[in-house]
C-alpha cells in the first residue's frame, strides 16, 4: 500500500511540475524545436592538447548514494538500508585505498542526505587533498518530478550542506539518476556551477546551450555503458539481476578507453561504492586502472580539473 500511495503522489507531482499536456503529434515545428532546444549540446570543447602533452583525460567518478534511493522511495527496509550502508562501510575504503595506491584523483558525487548520514565518509574523501566532491541532489530525488521552486531549494540546500561537511563549495554537479527537468540548467547557471556531468549528447566535453545560447556550463558526458549499475545492479523484487562478469564489463570499459585514447578525448567512468566496491569488482577496476596507466600520455584528473582545462586551456596551464 505504501508503494501505491507513493506512486500516486509522484504522478500528482509530475502533473503540477509541467505545463498542460499537448498531444505530441499536434506540436508545431516551432513547439518541437523549442522543447528540444531548452538544453542542447553546443561546441565541442576538446582541447588541441591535454596537460603535458597527454593524449587522453580520464575522469573516474563515484556516486556515494548509500541509503538515499530507498529513503527517496519511502522505504523503511533495514535490508535495503544495509545494502546502501555497504557503500560507506566497505566499498568506499576499498576505493580510496585503490586511488591512493595508484596516486590518482577522482570525483565523488554525494547526495546531501548521504553526507549527513556518513560525515566520516566525506572527511575520508577530502583527507587526501586530491579528490573532489560534487553535487548529487538532496536525497537522490528525480528532478523531472519537481516544480522549479522545490528543485532550486534542494539544489541550494545540497550545496550548502556539502560545503559545510567538506569545507569546500562544490563547483559541479551530477543529477541523481542523470535526470533533468526543464529548469535544471537554469538553476545550475544561477548557482554559478562550472560543469555538469549528467547528459549524453556526445562522448567529448561540450559547451551547454540553453535556448540556443551558451550557458557557460561545461558538460562532461556520461553514458550507461560506462556505469557499473546497469551491469551489476540487483533488485530482488524485479527482473534486475547482474548478467555479466567483471571481466566482461572490463572488456567494454577497456574498449571505450582505447577509443577515447585514439580520439585524444575524455574517458568518463561512473561507479558506485556499494556496487563497484565488492571484491571481484574492485579487483577488476584495479586491473583497468593499471592498464590505463600502462599507456603513455594518460592524464588522470578530477571532473573539476578537466572542466576548467577545456573551458580555458591557456588559463589552466
Long-range contacts (C-beta under 8 A, 24 or more apart in sequence): 2-74, 3-73, 3-74, 6-73, 6-74, 10-142, 10-145, 13-145, 13-146, 13-147, 14-144, 14-145, 16-147, 17-144, 17-145, 17-146, 17-147, 17-148, 17-181, 34-211, 37-209, 37-211, 37-212, 38-182, 38-185, 38-210, 38-211, 39-180, 39-182, 39-184, 39-185, 39-199, 39-208, 39-209, 39-210, 40-201, 40-208, 40-209, 40-212, 41-199, 41-201, 41-202, 41-206, 41-207, 41-208, 41-209, 41-219, 42-206, 42-207, 42-208, 42-209, 42-214, 43-206, 43-207, 44-202, 44-204, 44-205, 44-206, 45-204, 45-205, 45-206, 45-207, 45-218, 45-310, 45-311, 46-204, 46-205, 46-264, 46-265, 46-266, 46-310, 47-309, 47-310, 47-313, 48-313, 49-264, 49-313, 50-264, 50-297, 50-299, 50-309, 51-299, 51-309, 51-316, 51-317, 52-299, 53-297, 54-297, 54-298, 54-299, 55-261, 55-264, 55-295, 55-296, 55-297, 55-298, 56-257, 56-260, 56-261, 56-264, 56-265, 56-266, 56-267, 56-297, 56-298, 56-299, 57-265, 57-266, 57-267, 57-299, 57-301, 57-306, 57-309, 58-257, 58-266, 58-267, 58-269, 58-292, 58-298, 58-299, 58-300, 58-301, 59-106, 59-107, 59-197, 59-220, 59-266, 59-267, 59-268, 59-269, 59-301, 59-302, 59-303, 59-306, 60-99, 60-104, 60-106, 60-107, 60-269, 60-271, 60-289, 60-300, 61-106, 61-107, 61-108, 61-109, 61-174, 61-197, 61-268, 61-269, 61-270, 61-271, 61-303, 62-92, 62-95, 62-106, 62-107, 62-108, 62-109, 62-270, 62-271, 62-272, 62-273, 62-276, 63-108, 63-109, 63-110, 63-136, 63-174, 63-270, 63-271, 63-272, 64-88, 64-92, 64-108, 64-109, 64-110, 64-111, 64-114, 64-115, 64-118, 64-121, 64-136, 64-272, 64-273, 65-111, 65-114, 65-136, 65-140, 65-176, 65-272, 65-274, 66-111, 66-114, 66-117, 66-118, 66-273, 66-274, 67-113, 67-114, 67-117, 68-111, 68-113, 68-114, 68-137, 68-139, 68-140, 68-176, 69-140, 71-113, 71-139, 71-140, 72-139, 72-140, 72-141, 72-142, 83-274, 84-274, 86-273, 86-274, 86-277, 87-272, 87-273, 87-274, 87-277, 88-114, 88-118, 88-120, 88-121, 88-273, 90-277, 91-272, 91-273, 91-274, 91-275, 91-276, 91-277, 91-278, 91-282, 92-121, 92-124, 92-125, 92-273, 92-277, 93-124, 94-277, 94-282, 95-271, 95-273, 95-276, 95-277, 95-282, 96-124, 96-125, 96-128, 98-282, 98-285, 98-286, 98-289, 99-128, 99-131, 100-128, 102-289, 102-290, 102-293, 104-289, 104-300, 105-130, 105-131, 105-132, 105-300, 105-301, 105-302, 105-305, 106-131, 106-132, 106-302, 107-131, 107-132, 107-133, 107-134, 107-172, 107-197, 107-302, 107-303, 107-304, 108-132, 108-133, 108-134, 109-133, 109-134, 109-135, 109-136, 109-173, 109-174, 109-197, 110-134, 110-135, 110-136, 110-162, 111-136, 111-137, 111-138, 111-139, 111-140, 111-158, 111-176, 112-137, 112-138, 112-139, 112-157, 112-158, 112-161, 112-162, 113-138, 113-139, 113-140, 115-161, 115-162, 115-165, 115-166, 116-161, 116-165, 119-165, 122-162, 122-165, 122-166, 123-165, 123-166, 125-166, 126-166, 126-167, 126-168, 130-302, 131-302, 132-172, 132-302, 132-303, 132-304, 132-305, 133-162, 133-166, 133-168, 133-170, 134-170, 134-171, 134-172, 134-173, 134-174, 134-197, 134-303, 134-304, 135-159, 135-162, 135-170, 135-172, 135-173, 135-174, 135-193, 136-173, 136-174, 136-175, 136-176, 137-175, 137-176, 140-176, 140-177, 141-176, 142-176, 142-177, 142-179, 143-175, 143-176, 143-179, 143-180, 143-181, 143-183, 143-184, 144-179, 144-180, 144-181, 146-181, 148-181, 148-183, 148-186, 148-187, 151-181, 151-183, 151-184, 151-187, 152-183, 152-187, 152-190, 155-187, 155-188, 155-191, 156-191, 159-191, 171-195, 171-304, 171-307, 172-196, 172-197, 172-303, 172-304, 172-307, 173-197, 173-198, 174-198, 174-222, 174-270, 178-222, 185-210, 185-215, 185-217, 186-210, 188-215, 188-217, 189-215, 189-216, 189-217, 193-217, 194-218, 194-304, 194-307, 194-308, 194-311, 195-219, 195-220, 195-303, 195-304, 195-307, 196-220, 197-221, 197-222, 197-268, 197-303, 198-222, 200-224, 203-259, 203-260, 203-263, 203-265, 203-266, 204-263, 204-265, 204-266, 205-265, 205-266, 205-306, 205-307, 205-310, 218-307, 218-310, 218-311, 220-266, 220-268, 220-303, 220-306, 220-307, 221-268, 222-268, 222-270, 223-268, 225-252, 225-256, 226-253, 226-256, 226-267, 226-268, 226-269, 226-270, 227-270, 227-271, 228-270, 228-271, 228-272, 228-275, 228-276, 228-281, 229-272, 229-275, 232-275, 232-276, 232-278, 232-281, 233-275, 246-280, 246-281, 246-283, 246-284, 247-284, 249-284, 250-284, 250-287, 250-288, 253-288, 254-288, 254-291, 257-288, 257-291, 257-292, 261-295, 261-298, 266-306, 267-292, 268-303
